[in-house]
Amino acid sequence: MRPLVVEYPEELPGLLKMTEEQFAAEVRFLAAAKLFELGKLSSGKAAAMAGLGRVGFLHNLADMASMPSICMMHRSKPKSTPLPSLLHEHMSGK
């Protein structure tokens, strides 16, 4: 495996009540899980990236399945009025 350096605030593992090793493992797992979710990695490659066996990786993913995920794309889109409604409002003089 090739190493990847990720910069983060020094106090971050402590704030998360993790050791540096636990934090590194968590970041590796979450990166692998996201790449797998996006279809960019197979479960086997994602497991290897996370430092786990394939079954263990899939088991950990299943444990995370109950957690709500964040999709910033949906949150950052401004609410828009559908075009037919805008046309109707315009035509009716509203």
C-alpha positions in Angstrom: 0.0 0.0 0.0 1.1 3.5 -0.7 0.8 6.0 2.2 -1.4 9.1 2.0 -0.9 12.1 4.2 -3.9 13.9 5.4 -3.5 17.1 7.4 -5.9 17.6 10.3 -5.9 19.7 13.5 -3.7 18.1 16.2 -6.5 18.0 18.7 -9.0 16.2 16.5 -8.4 12.6 17.6 -8.7 13.7 21.3 -11.9 15.6 20.6 -13.3 12.4 19.1 -12.0 10.4 22.1 -9.8 8.4 19.8 -6.1 7.5 19.7 -4.2 8.7 16.7 -4.2 5.1 15.4 -8.0 4.8 15.9 -8.5 8.1 14.1 -6.3 7.0 11.2 -8.2 3.7 10.9 -11.5 5.5 11.0 -10.5 8.0 8.2 -9.2 5.1 6.1 -12.4 3.2 6.6 -14.7 6.1 5.8 -12.7 7.1 2.7 -12.9 3.5 1.5 -16.6 3.3 2.3 -17.4 6.4 0.4 -15.4 5.3 -2.7 -17.2 1.9 -2.5 -20.6 3.7 -2.2 -19.8 5.8 -5.2 -19.0 2.7 -7.2 -15.4 3.7 -7.7 -14.0 0.7 -5.8 -15.1 -2.9 -5.5 -15.8 -4.2 -2.0 -12.5 -6.1 -2.0 -10.4 -3.1 -3.0 -12.2 -0.9 -0.5 -11.6 -3.5 2.2 -7.9 -3.6 1.4 -7.8 0.2 1.5 -9.5 0.1 4.9 -7.0 -2.5 6.2 -9.8 -5.1 6.6 -10.9 -8.3 5.1 -13.9 -8.1 2.7 -16.4 -9.7 5.1 -15.3 -7.4 7.9 -15.5 -4.4 5.7 -19.0 -5.3 4.6 -20.0 -6.0 8.2 -18.8 -2.6 9.3 -20.7 -1.0 6.4 -23.9 -2.8 7.5 -23.3 -1.4 11.0 -23.1 2.1 9.5 -26.3 1.6 7.4 -28.5 2.8 10.3 -26.7 6.2 10.5 -28.2 9.0 8.5 -25.9 10.1 5.7 -25.2 13.7 4.7 -25.8 14.8 1.1 -24.7 18.4 0.8 -25.8 18.5 -2.8 -29.4 18.3 -1.7 -29.0 20.8 1.2 -27.2 23.4 -0.9 -29.7 23.6 -3.7 -32.0 26.5 -3.4 -35.7 25.7 -3.5 -37.0 26.5 -6.9 -40.5 26.8 -8.2 -41.2 24.4 -11.1 -41.3 26.1 -14.5 -45.0 25.3 -15.1 -46.0 27.0 -11.8 -43.9 30.1 -12.7 -45.6 30.3 -16.1 -49.0 29.9 -14.6 -48.3 32.7 -12.1 -47.0 34.9 -14.9 -49.9 34.3 -17.1 -52.5 34.8 -14.4 -50.8 38.1 -13.3 -49.8 36.9 -9.8 
